[in-house]
């Protein structure tokens, strides 16, 4: 079986703008109109830059693909003492994307992400600046904590090709 999850660390490219992105993420966190399944839409001057980094890493790690359209939004998950329910559901992005990615800005040791494929569960430990790239159909769940803050950004690309072709499955 081909690799389903790719991990790249983007510290050099993200560190200079990390604090500004975090501030933008925290501003939009409690705006109910932008809230979707505990994620909030983030508005940042760095959105185009972040998406260009994501696309570049996808092209480096995956088979060739063609975008249907430019992504329209960037979503953020912030969890901490304000999270009313620390149990996050298993989910996938099959209805919203072809390629999915998560960039971690703030992490907590032993609070990474679990993936489920063919009834097998794997765990990935993540550190700040890690970018995970995976197909839309891959079920996953973040491991969150109410004790410390954890911030991640979600990226989605919609492609002409199916995720199985892009990931070589």
Secondary structure, 3 states (H helix, E strand, C coil): CCCCEEEEECHHHHHHHHHHHHHHHHHHCCCHHHEECCEEEECCCCHHHHHHHHHHHHHHHCCCCCECCCCCCEEEEEECCCCCCCCCCCECCCCCCCEEEEEEEECCCCCCEEEEECCEEEEECCCCCEEEEEECCCEEEECCCCCCCEEEEEEEECECCCHHHHHCC
